[in-house]
Amino acid sequence: MSRVSVSIVIPFKNTDIYISECVESIINQSYTNWEAIFVDDHSSDNSNAIIKTFSEKDDRIKLFSNSGNGIIEALRTAYKQCNGDYITRMDSDDIMTTNRLEVMYNSLIHFGKKHLAVGKVKYFREDGVNDGFMRYEQWLNRLTETGSNYSEIYKECVIPSPCWMIHREDFVACEGFEPSRYPEDYDLAFRFYKAGFTCIPCDKVLLHWRDYITRTSRTHEHYAQNYFLDIKVHYFLELEYDKSRPLTIWGAGAKGKNMAKLLLNDDIPFYWICDNPEKIGKHIYDQELLNFNYLKELRNPQSIVTVANDTAQSEIKAYFEKQNMQSMKDYFFFC
């Protein structure tokens, strides 16, 4: 057999209801020079036995046990077994389209290193996908079509964890699965961004993303909103924050309050602004809420927006543009 080109890492735990569909979608790929590294994170169901049966029939499918506990340790265990020049991840409850590996591999061959292959996604669920997931899918696919994923990275995870591929050398350069920050997929997306890897535009759906009530991203504490905000603040302070410029938080709802607490804990000075007349002039955490027009009195400010309403976001963006402020330089939407 020729040298393996693509290594697929697949951590799994108690997904025996869905895992066969996942494996079959990999076996049915139009691109065939791959290895699938499955790592069992201490399953108590029949998942391990299912993968063992597949591995006995196809030597490209390899089964290992997590040397630690949790998804990050499982990903590290899988990566240690990888032999491919390109690394990609898959979730054991999702389904690849038959051309996923071929499209991503060819894109990376064409564009070369320092690039990240991504693809559009399609959510599915037995009783129907809710509006929130539909909006996320549409938003994510809009960014992926143009390769502009990083342009809204502080809103939400812009790289779907089961739908990316990268050259091994680049993966190592951005520390791979080494950090222990959760959510691990969002942290990895920020490290792709930090490394300056260009997202390759893609107009094809390459992953069918399954949603169900017990999915890890819905149930595990590591995927709660406070963890997402922690990561956003961590990378904002590392990559964007300019101490020489005044910083503002726009919005005094729950997310605005959480943001304020994090900045106060880090001793980061800020002005707190909002456009709600009922809140202007009040004090929260000993910080006065100022009218948003106070922004005009600040010299060259940076602004973090924590207002989630779509209409309000459009109005705020128009306000910034009127002040000649640029997205991802002068202002950042955090939701």
LOTOR-243711 format. One line per field, with one value per residue (C-alpha): residue number from 1; residue in three letters; x, y, z. Coordinates in Angstrom, 2 decimals, m for minus. Each point is the difference from the previous one (the first is absolute). Example, Ala and Ser with C-alpha at 12.3 -4.5 7.8 and 13.67 -1.06 7.14 Angstrom:
BEGIN
k 1,2;
r Ala,Ser;
px 12.30,1.37;
py m4.50,3.44;
pz 7.80,m0.66;
END
This chain:
BEGIN
k 1,2,3,4,5,6,7,8,9,10,11,12,13,14,15,16,17,18,19,20,21,22,23,24,25,26,27,28,29,30,31,32,33,34,35,36,37,38,39,40,41,42,43,44,45,46,47,48,49,50,51,52,53,54,55,56,57,58,59,60,61,62,63,64,65,66,67,68,69,70,71,72,73,74,75,76,77,78,79,80,81,82,83,84,85,86,87,88,89,90,91,92,93,94,95,96,97,98,99,100,101,102,103,104,105,106,107,108,109,110,111,112,113,114,115,116,117,118,119,120,121,122,123,124,125,126,127,128,129,130,131,132,133,134,135,136,137,138,139,140,141,142,143,144,145,146,147,148,149,150,151,152,153,154,155,156,157,158,159,160,161,162,163,164,165,166,167,168,169,170,171,172,173,174,175,176,177,178,179,180,181,182,183,184,185,186,187,188,189,190,191,192,193,194,195,196,197,198,199,200,201,202,203,204,205,206,207,208,209,210,211,212,213,214,215,216,217,218,219,220,221,222,223,224,225,226,227,228,229,230,231,232,233,234,235,236,237,238,239,240,241,242,243,244,245,246,247,248,249,250,251,252,253,254,255,256,257,258,259,260,261,262,263,264,265,266,267,268,269,270,271,272,273,274,275,276,277,278,279,280,281,282,283,284,285,286,287,288,289,290,291,292,293,294,295,296,297,298,299,300,301,302,303,304,305,306,307,308,309,310,311,312,313,314,315,316,317,318,319,320,321,322,323,324,325,326,327,328,329,330,331,332,333,334,335;
r Met,Ser,Arg,Val,Ser,Val,Ser,Ile,Val,Ile,Pro,Phe,Lys,Asn,Thr,Asp,Ile,Tyr,Ile,Ser,Glu,Cys,Val,Glu,Ser,Ile,Ile,Asn,Gln,Ser,Tyr,Thr,Asn,Trp,Glu,Ala,Ile,Phe,Val,Asp,Asp,His,Ser,Ser,Asp,Asn,Ser,Asn,Ala,Ile,Ile,Lys,Thr,Phe,Ser,Glu,Lys,Asp,Asp,Arg,Ile,Lys,Leu,Phe,Ser,Asn,Ser,Gly,Asn,Gly,Ile,Ile,Glu,Ala,Leu,Arg,Thr,Ala,Tyr,Lys,Gln,Cys,Asn,Gly,Asp,Tyr,Ile,Thr,Arg,Met,Asp,Ser,Asp,Asp,Ile,Met,Thr,Thr,Asn,Arg,Leu,Glu,Val,Met,Tyr,Asn,Ser,Leu,Ile,His,Phe,Gly,Lys,Lys,His,Leu,Ala,Val,Gly,Lys,Val,Lys,Tyr,Phe,Arg,Glu,Asp,Gly,Val,Asn,Asp,Gly,Phe,Met,Arg,Tyr,Glu,Gln,Trp,Leu,Asn,Arg,Leu,Thr,Glu,Thr,Gly,Ser,Asn,Tyr,Ser,Glu,Ile,Tyr,Lys,Glu,Cys,Val,Ile,Pro,Ser,Pro,Cys,Trp,Met,Ile,His,Arg,Glu,Asp,Phe,Val,Ala,Cys,Glu,Gly,Phe,Glu,Pro,Ser,Arg,Tyr,Pro,Glu,Asp,Tyr,Asp,Leu,Ala,Phe,Arg,Phe,Tyr,Lys,Ala,Gly,Phe,Thr,Cys,Ile,Pro,Cys,Asp,Lys,Val,Leu,Leu,His,Trp,Arg,Asp,Tyr,Ile,Thr,Arg,Thr,Ser,Arg,Thr,His,Glu,His,Tyr,Ala,Gln,Asn,Tyr,Phe,Leu,Asp,Ile,Lys,Val,His,Tyr,Phe,Leu,Glu,Leu,Glu,Tyr,Asp,Lys,Ser,Arg,Pro,Leu,Thr,Ile,Trp,Gly,Ala,Gly,Ala,Lys,Gly,Lys,Asn,Met,Ala,Lys,Leu,Leu,Leu,Asn,Asp,Asp,Ile,Pro,Phe,Tyr,Trp,Ile,Cys,Asp,Asn,Pro,Glu,Lys,Ile,Gly,Lys,His,Ile,Tyr,Asp,Gln,Glu,Leu,Leu,Asn,Phe,Asn,Tyr,Leu,Lys,Glu,Leu,Arg,Asn,Pro,Gln,Ser,Ile,Val,Thr,Val,Ala,Asn,Asp,Thr,Ala,Gln,Ser,Glu,Ile,Lys,Ala,Tyr,Phe,Glu,Lys,Gln,Asn,Met,Gln,Ser,Met,Lys,Asp,Tyr,Phe,Phe,Phe,Cys;
px 0.00,1.26,0.71,m3.20,m0.88,m2.92,m0.39,m3.49,m0.22,m3.31,m0.49,m3.15,m1.97,m3.31,m1.16,m0.87,m3.34,1.76,3.60,m0.56,m1.39,3.09,2.37,m1.90,0.15,3.80,0.29,m2.10,2.28,0.98,3.52,1.38,3.54,m0.99,0.24,m2.70,1.28,m2.87,0.66,m2.44,m0.44,m1.13,m3.30,m2.49,m2.14,0.70,2.02,3.37,m1.23,m1.46,3.30,1.92,m2.15,0.63,3.75,0.20,m1.43,1.90,3.57,m0.36,m2.25,1.95,m1.32,1.68,m1.01,0.34,3.17,m1.69,m3.52,m2.09,m0.04,3.28,1.94,m1.78,1.03,3.60,m0.03,m1.31,2.50,2.94,m1.08,m0.33,2.25,m1.55,1.35,m3.41,m2.08,m3.76,m2.53,m3.36,m2.68,m1.33,m3.66,0.29,0.10,2.48,m1.23,1.73,2.22,1.09,3.58,0.51,m1.11,2.08,3.11,m0.06,m0.51,3.06,2.09,m0.97,0.47,2.87,1.08,m1.25,m3.52,m2.97,m2.59,m3.56,m3.42,m3.64,m2.12,m3.59,m1.67,m2.49,m2.13,m2.75,m2.61,1.23,2.75,m0.91,0.28,3.17,1.94,m1.41,1.25,3.40,0.20,m0.92,2.47,2.82,m0.61,m0.13,3.49,1.30,m1.14,2.39,2.66,m0.68,m0.50,2.33,m1.85,m2.57,2.06,m0.91,m3.69,0.13,2.20,0.58,1.68,m2.27,2.01,m0.92,0.62,3.55,3.29,3.52,3.57,1.66,2.87,m2.44,m1.95,3.16,0.88,m3.25,0.41,m2.56,m1.91,2.54,m1.88,m2.53,m2.48,m3.67,m1.91,2.94,m1.39,m0.44,3.48,1.44,m1.88,1.61,3.43,m0.57,m0.90,3.00,2.34,m1.37,m1.13,m2.29,m3.41,m0.59,m3.47,m2.36,m3.53,m0.66,m1.73,2.58,m1.48,m3.39,0.08,m2.28,m1.83,m1.65,m0.81,2.89,2.73,3.12,m0.08,m3.48,0.60,3.63,0.94,3.06,m2.31,m1.96,m0.09,2.45,2.72,m0.58,0.28,3.19,1.63,m1.18,1.46,3.23,0.70,m1.33,2.45,2.82,m0.68,m2.09,0.16,2.08,0.81,0.62,m3.64,m3.07,m2.20,m3.80,m2.60,m3.25,m2.95,m1.09,m1.93,1.16,2.90,1.05,0.06,2.03,2.42,0.37,0.77,2.69,1.69,m0.19,1.56,2.88,0.31,m0.81,m1.41,m3.07,m2.93,m3.46,m2.45,m3.53,m3.01,m2.64,m1.30,m1.17,3.57,2.01,1.32,m0.32,2.99,0.80,3.13,0.82,0.12,m2.28,m2.01,0.56,m1.98,1.43,0.73,2.76,1.99,0.49,1.83,2.61,3.10,0.44,m2.01,m0.44,m3.47,m1.34,m3.69,m2.04,m3.43,m1.51,m3.11,0.48,m1.74,1.93,3.25,m0.71,m0.67,3.16,2.08,m1.40,0.89,3.60,0.33,m1.25,2.89,2.37,0.68,1.01,m1.20,2.64,2.21,m2.10,m3.08,m0.73,m3.36,0.13,m3.43;
py 0.00,3.52,2.49,1.23,3.55,0.83,m0.92,0.34,0.26,m1.11,m0.01,m1.80,m0.80,m1.81,0.71,m3.55,1.20,2.15,m1.13,m2.56,2.73,2.07,m2.84,m0.89,3.62,m0.16,m3.34,1.38,2.97,0.63,0.73,m3.27,0.66,0.59,m1.52,0.40,0.13,m0.77,0.55,m1.33,2.41,m2.73,m0.90,m2.10,m0.92,m2.06,2.67,m1.69,m3.33,1.64,1.69,m3.19,m1.85,2.67,0.00,m3.74,0.44,3.15,0.58,3.75,0.10,m0.10,m0.23,1.29,0.76,3.46,0.18,2.65,1.28,2.39,1.15,1.95,m3.01,m2.19,2.38,m0.04,m3.79,m0.13,2.51,m2.01,m2.85,2.13,m0.69,2.29,3.20,1.61,0.01,0.23,m0.64,m1.72,m0.54,m3.50,1.02,1.98,m0.94,1.02,0.67,m2.42,2.73,1.66,m1.31,0.40,3.65,0.94,m1.91,1.47,3.50,m0.33,m1.47,2.97,2.78,m1.50,0.44,2.78,m0.74,m1.60,m2.01,0.46,m0.99,0.89,m1.98,m1.18,m0.63,m2.83,m1.38,m2.60,2.43,3.00,2.57,3.01,3.61,0.65,m2.77,1.01,3.56,m1.29,m2.25,2.85,2.39,m2.54,m0.96,3.64,0.51,m3.27,0.84,2.95,m1.34,2.96,m2.16,2.00,3.25,m0.90,m2.32,1.80,m0.73,m3.80,m2.90,0.62,m3.33,m3.04,m2.59,m2.94,1.89,1.28,m1.32,1.36,m0.95,m1.86,2.49,2.89,m1.97,m0.48,3.70,1.07,m2.53,m2.51,m1.56,1.03,2.79,m1.04,2.84,m0.78,0.11,m1.59,0.56,3.74,0.27,m1.77,2.37,2.94,m1.58,m0.47,3.71,0.98,m1.95,1.85,m3.11,1.03,m1.68,m1.37,1.02,m2.92,m0.03,m3.71,m1.69,m2.49,m1.02,m1.04,1.19,m1.95,1.70,m1.83,0.77,m1.96,1.25,0.99,3.60,0.29,m1.76,0.34,2.89,0.73,1.25,2.42,3.65,1.12,m2.19,1.58,3.48,m0.92,m1.06,3.12,2.26,m2.02,0.42,3.55,1.14,m1.94,0.89,3.16,2.10,3.17,1.42,3.41,0.24,0.41,m3.09,m0.02,m2.66,0.69,m1.74,m0.63,m3.23,m3.34,m0.30,3.59,m0.57,m3.19,1.80,2.82,m2.46,m1.72,3.29,1.23,m3.26,0.59,3.66,1.16,3.55,0.67,2.34,m1.56,1.36,m0.88,1.34,m1.00,3.20,m2.01,m1.09,3.09,1.70,m3.09,m1.72,m3.72,m1.40,3.64,0.82,2.76,m0.80,2.78,1.05,m1.69,3.43,0.31,m2.05,3.19,1.61,m2.76,0.18,m3.02,m2.47,m3.75,m1.40,m3.40,m0.41,m2.40,0.83,m3.12,1.34,m0.11,3.32,1.73,m1.46,1.42,3.42,m0.15,m1.06,2.93,2.33,m1.27,0.35,3.59,0.59,m1.57,m2.92,m3.35,m3.46,m2.26,3.02,2.62,m2.02,m3.66,m1.73,m2.54,m1.48;
pz 0.00,m0.81,2.77,1.65,m1.03,2.30,3.67,1.46,3.79,1.53,3.76,1.13,3.12,0.15,m3.54,m1.05,m1.41,m2.62,m0.34,m2.77,m2.28,0.71,m0.89,m3.14,m1.16,0.35,m1.77,m2.88,m0.63,m3.62,1.27,1.37,1.31,3.62,3.44,2.64,3.58,2.38,3.71,2.56,2.91,2.45,m1.64,1.94,m3.01,m3.13,m1.85,0.51,m1.30,m3.10,m0.88,0.73,m2.53,m2.65,0.71,m0.54,m3.50,m1.03,1.20,m0.63,3.07,3.26,3.53,3.17,3.56,1.53,2.09,2.15,0.47,m2.05,m3.60,0.04,1.31,m2.57,m2.80,1.22,0.14,m3.57,m1.33,1.38,m2.30,m3.15,m2.98,m2.61,m1.50,0.53,3.17,0.28,2.74,m0.01,2.64,0.46,m0.26,m3.26,m3.68,m2.69,m3.49,m2.39,m1.44,3.24,0.16,m3.75,m0.02,3.04,m1.08,m3.50,1.41,2.21,m2.82,m2.17,2.58,1.98,3.59,2.27,m1.21,1.70,m1.92,1.26,m1.30,0.32,2.46,0.17,3.34,0.32,2.81,0.13,1.35,m1.97,0.51,2.14,m1.15,2.00,m1.72,m3.39,0.50,1.09,m3.07,m2.35,1.67,m0.07,m3.63,m1.08,1.45,m1.44,m3.53,m0.07,2.37,2.31,3.09,2.23,m0.66,2.67,2.20,3.22,m0.54,m0.02,m1.10,m3.71,m0.83,0.48,1.93,m2.29,m3.26,m0.47,m1.38,0.32,m0.91,2.85,0.19,0.46,2.59,2.03,m0.38,1.68,2.85,m1.26,2.88,2.64,1.86,2.61,m0.52,m0.56,m2.27,m1.78,m3.51,0.57,1.49,m3.04,m2.34,1.80,m0.37,m3.75,m0.07,2.13,m2.30,m3.03,m1.87,m2.87,m0.21,m3.50,m1.27,m0.54,m1.43,0.61,2.94,1.27,3.34,1.29,3.61,2.30,2.86,2.89,3.60,1.58,m2.36,1.98,m1.19,1.52,3.31,1.15,2.28,m2.15,m2.77,2.19,m1.03,2.70,m1.53,m3.41,1.48,1.86,m3.28,m1.81,2.67,0.16,m3.71,m0.23,2.65,m1.67,m3.64,m0.26,3.16,m0.25,3.44,m1.52,m1.13,2.25,0.11,0.18,0.62,m1.85,1.66,3.59,m0.32,1.41,m2.46,0.57,3.76,m0.36,m2.30,2.52,2.79,m2.04,m0.91,3.60,1.20,m2.42,1.06,m3.55,0.04,m2.12,m0.56,0.08,m2.55,m1.04,m1.89,2.56,1.65,3.03,0.74,m0.92,3.13,2.19,1.62,m0.30,1.68,0.87,m3.72,m1.34,m3.11,m2.51,m3.06,m3.11,m1.48,2.58,m2.51,m2.03,2.91,0.12,m2.13,m2.26,2.13,m0.31,0.67,1.01,m0.85,2.15,m1.46,m1.58,m1.75,m3.79,m0.67,2.76,m1.34,m3.44,1.50,2.10,m3.00,m2.00,2.88,0.05,m3.76,0.26,2.41,m2.57,2.32,m1.47,0.99,1.63,0.57,1.77,0.96,0.73,0.29,2.83,m0.69;
END
